[in-house]
Amino acid sequence: MTERKKFIPCIYLRRGHAQKGLRDETVVSDDPAVLAQQYASGNADGLLVFDLSDTDAEHDAAIEMIRAICAAVRVPVIGCGHVRRMEDVKKLIYAGCSMAALNYSRQDNIDLTREVSEKFGKNRIAACCLATDAIEENRTLIQTYVQEMILLGESSVRNALQIEGVPVIIHIHDVSLDKILELLSTEAIDGITGDAINTNVRELLDIKKLCAEKGIPVDLHLPVYSWSDFKTGPDGLLPVVVQEDMTGEVLMMAYMNEEAYQRTVQTGMMTYWSRSRQELWVKGETSGHYQYVRSLRADCDFDTLLARVDQTGAACHTGHHSCFFRENLTFGTQQNNPETVLETVYQVILDRREHPRTGSYTNYLFDKGIDKILKKVGEEASEIIIASKNPDKTDVVYEMSDFLYHMMVLMAERGVSWRDITEELARREQKSGEETK
């Protein structure tokens, strides 16, 4: 059996929206990136995104949406659809997709297989197949240059399973749980995707537990501590301190009862007990400012929970990013956290772009446009080279700081975030580690 069976929700992109299925154009979300976060939170093992664009212009817009999706989720994303040439595969991978899928109902995609596999690596290429003959006729090509097969339906499963060493993900519509278990019990079937997962995405933990009981290997995200391990107050509630995972900023404080805790663990979305309304409260259900769980930690006395989250939008009902925005008392100068200072400066640059200030040098650069920004980046890069000839590091520090600032202005101008860059570096590190194993 494979090491872990995968449960992969699907997003079907068309004209900036997420539609219900490959052929069902019913709009299910006007913000596919938010839908992706909801699908990918909790116990999903990846995400499959179909670009159903009809034109090249729509395709370019879809690539930007796929980029937003990849930035919004922390699971591998497989990009599929509207691949015509090497450049389309490159766009998907550069957008952040862990893998690009070639549509094997198109001969031009089949012809691309070897070229893109050798260019980007076999581990970045999948084959999306519907017809049985496409698998049979290209057996050697798939086995040599493809990491994984995505089957659109069960009709070609038998042929696909005969290709040794190439795991299979099956895209299926609503089927019974027994059928899902039957498919996952087959050794070469790597996972399930499609509407069968989309409609059951909030029950994935229960389905995975059942798989584990049946001896089917799955990746379970189970808490170390049960609710009974915590010491609640007289009202049966547990205080929860919420911290943004990327920046470390404390966002808010709320409370959980047992049901809220279980829902949070089950869904991967922060759920609380509202003391004022006396009801469960999924953060973001009304505002759209969801909180996606990255980790939960108990304090030393088990009477407080620390939740690290990915925050969508503002955590505070006032519209502030954090509820703790009222400065009360400060002693001395504030120390800069080297792990967050670049993100902090970048956010200031973004704020200047959205809310221009008279006399701001940052706004001067944005007003002058991309050519001026590029000129400054080039000048500052040259200054680093010159300063590096000086044995004193002071000039190097100064010039590098200038360069980083102008680089962040360029990042803002081109819509590049620090997350985009750090995730790309992390992917390279992972690939480097795999190559040296």
Secondary structure in CASP SS format (residue, H / E / C, confidence):
PFRMAT SS
TARGET T0000
AUTHOR 0000-0000-0000
METHOD secondary structure of the structure
MODEL  1
M C 1.00
T C 1.00
E C 1.00
R C 1.00
K E 1.00
K E 1.00
F E 1.00
I E 1.00
P C 1.00
C E 1.00
I E 1.00
Y E 1.00
L E 1.00
R E 1.00
R C 1.00
G C 1.00
H E 1.00
A E 1.00
Q E 1.00
K C 1.00
G C 1.00
L C 1.00
R C 1.00
D C 1.00
E C 1.00
T C 1.00
V E 1.00
V E 1.00
S E 1.00
D C 1.00
D C 1.00
P H 1.00
A H 1.00
V H 1.00
L H 1.00
A H 1.00
Q H 1.00
Q H 1.00
Y H 1.00
A H 1.00
S C 1.00
G C 1.00
N C 1.00
A C 1.00
D C 1.00
G C 1.00
L E 1.00
L E 1.00
V E 1.00
F E 1.00
D E 1.00
L C 1.00
S C 1.00
D C 1.00
T C 1.00
D H 1.00
A H 1.00
E H 1.00
H H 1.00
D H 1.00
A H 1.00
A H 1.00
I H 1.00
E H 1.00
M H 1.00
I H 1.00
R H 1.00
A H 1.00
I H 1.00
C H 1.00
A H 1.00
A H 1.00
V C 1.00
R C 1.00
V C 1.00
P C 1.00
V E 1.00
I E 1.00
G E 1.00
C E 1.00
G C 1.00
H C 1.00
V C 1.00
R C 1.00
R C 1.00
M H 1.00
E H 1.00
D H 1.00
V H 1.00
K H 1.00
K H 1.00
L H 1.00
I H 1.00
Y H 1.00
A C 1.00
G C 1.00
C C 1.00
S C 1.00
M E 1.00
A E 1.00
A E 1.00
L E 1.00
N E 1.00
Y C 1.00
S C 1.00
R C 1.00
Q H 1.00
D H 1.00
N H 1.00
I H 1.00
D H 1.00
L H 1.00
T H 1.00
R H 1.00
E H 1.00
V H 1.00
S H 1.00
E H 1.00
K H 1.00
F H 1.00
G C 1.00
K H 1.00
N H 1.00
R H 1.00
I E 1.00
A E 1.00
A E 1.00
C E 1.00
C E 1.00
L C 1.00
A C 1.00
T H 1.00
D H 1.00
A H 1.00
I H 1.00
E H 1.00
E H 1.00
N C 1.00
R H 1.00
T H 1.00
L H 1.00
I H 1.00
Q H 1.00
T H 1.00
Y H 1.00
V C 1.00
Q C 1.00
E E 1.00
M E 1.00
I E 1.00
L E 1.00
L E 1.00
G C 1.00
E C 1.00
S C 1.00
S C 1.00
V H 1.00
R H 1.00
N H 1.00
A H 1.00
L C 1.00
Q C 1.00
I C 1.00
E C 1.00
G C 1.00
V C 1.00
P C 1.00
V E 1.00
I E 1.00
I E 1.00
H E 1.00
I C 1.00
H C 1.00
D C 1.00
V C 1.00
S C 1.00
L H 1.00
D H 1.00
K H 1.00
I H 1.00
L H 1.00
E H 1.00
L H 1.00
L H 1.00
S C 1.00
T C 1.00
E C 1.00
A C 1.00
I E 1.00
D E 1.00
G E 1.00
I E 1.00
T E 1.00
G C 1.00
D H 1.00
A H 1.00
I H 1.00
N H 1.00
T C 1.00
N C 1.00
V H 1.00
R H 1.00
E H 1.00
L H 1.00
L H 1.00
D H 1.00
I H 1.00
K H 1.00
K H 1.00
L H 1.00
C H 1.00
A H 1.00
E H 1.00
K C 1.00
G C 1.00
I C 1.00
P C 1.00
V E 1.00
D C 1.00
L C 1.00
H C 1.00
L C 1.00
P C 1.00
V C 1.00
Y C 1.00
S C 1.00
W H 1.00
S H 1.00
D H 1.00
F C 1.00
K C 1.00
T C 1.00
G C 1.00
P C 1.00
D C 1.00
G C 1.00
L C 1.00
L E 1.00
P E 1.00
V E 1.00
V E 1.00
V E 1.00
Q E 1.00
E E 1.00
D C 1.00
M C 1.00
T C 1.00
G C 1.00
E C 1.00
V E 1.00
L E 1.00
M E 1.00
M E 1.00
A E 1.00
Y E 1.00
M E 1.00
N C 1.00
E H 1.00
E H 1.00
A H 1.00
Y H 1.00
Q H 1.00
R H 1.00
T H 1.00
V H 1.00
Q H 1.00
T H 1.00
G C 1.00
M E 1.00
M C 1.00
T E 1.00
Y E 1.00
W E 1.00
S E 1.00
R C 1.00
S C 1.00
R C 1.00
Q C 1.00
E E 1.00
L E 1.00
W E 1.00
V E 1.00
K C 1.00
G C 1.00
E C 1.00
T C 1.00
S C 1.00
G C 1.00
H C 1.00
Y C 1.00
Q E 1.00
Y E 1.00
V E 1.00
R E 1.00
S E 1.00
L E 1.00
R E 1.00
A E 1.00
D C 1.00
C C 1.00
D C 1.00
F C 1.00
D C 1.00
T C 1.00
L E 1.00
L E 1.00
A E 1.00
R E 1.00
V E 1.00
D E 1.00
Q E 1.00
T C 1.00
G C 1.00
A C 1.00
A C 1.00
C C 1.00
H C 1.00
T C 1.00
G C 1.00
H C 1.00
H C 1.00
S C 1.00
C C 1.00
F C 1.00
F C 1.00
R C 1.00
E C 1.00
N C 1.00
L C 1.00
T C 1.00
F C 1.00
G C 1.00
T C 1.00
Q C 1.00
Q C 1.00
N C 1.00
N C 1.00
P C 1.00
E C 1.00
T C 1.00
V H 1.00
L H 1.00
E H 1.00
T H 1.00
V H 1.00
Y H 1.00
Q H 1.00
V H 1.00
I H 1.00
L H 1.00
D H 1.00
R H 1.00
R H 1.00
E H 1.00
H C 1.00
P C 1.00
R C 1.00
T C 1.00
G C 1.00
S C 1.00
Y H 1.00
T H 1.00
N H 1.00
Y H 1.00
L H 1.00
F H 1.00
D H 1.00
K H 1.00
G C 1.00
I H 1.00
D H 1.00
K H 1.00
I H 1.00
L H 1.00
K H 1.00
K H 1.00
V H 1.00
G H 1.00
E H 1.00
E H 1.00
A H 1.00
S H 1.00
E H 1.00
I H 1.00
I H 1.00
I H 1.00
A H 1.00
S C 1.00
K C 1.00
N C 1.00
P C 1.00
D C 1.00
K H 1.00
T H 1.00
D H 1.00
V H 1.00
V H 1.00
Y H 1.00
E H 1.00
M H 1.00
S H 1.00
D H 1.00
F H 1.00
L H 1.00
Y H 1.00
H H 1.00
M H 1.00
M H 1.00
V H 1.00
L H 1.00
M H 1.00
A H 1.00
E H 1.00
R H 1.00
G C 1.00
V C 1.00
S C 1.00
W H 1.00
R H 1.00
D H 1.00
I H 1.00
T H 1.00
E H 1.00
E H 1.00
L H 1.00
A H 1.00
R H 1.00
R H 1.00
E H 1.00
Q H 1.00
K H 1.00
S H 1.00
G H 1.00
E H 1.00
E H 1.00
T C 1.00
K C 1.00
END
